[in-house]
């Protein structure tokens, strides 16, 4: 099948029906789930629609859309990082309940570099293997492995002894 036929055979409605749930879930992992999340998801599908002619079938449609979504969410995160942050602290988990512990982890994740956040979320929240992460991010599998290791070490440092690290 020629590459232009591959792109032309995928309608916007088909792309949305096939991938909306995955993009929604990914959005909630990269940005705070609120009304703005729907706008970001909408933006992803508009971007995909405008770039469908660039889909040549070298990767799976889902992987191609993942890449568009990741780039859009990372851009949004960069924009938000430029805004002033409120409290710059990580809570003592020993004195907090499970909900607060989750906030601690989210705080710590927000302090990681965006590439570290991306590989952690794709590996542990989406359950992707190293090869799939490499395809989705454009990294080499070895780079994915080293970024995951670096992110785990940094996350452990940020969370400290209250989370199994001393």
Buried (B, 14 or more C-beta within 10 A) or exposed (E): EEEEEBBEEBEEEEBBEEBBEBBBEBBBBBBEEEEEBEEBBEBBBEBBBEEBEEBEEEBEBBEBBBBBBBBBBBEBBEEEEEEEEEEEEBBEBEEBEEEEBEBBBEBBBEBBEBBBBBBBBBBEEBEBEBEBBBBBBEBEBEBBBEBBEBBBEBBBEBBBEBBEEE
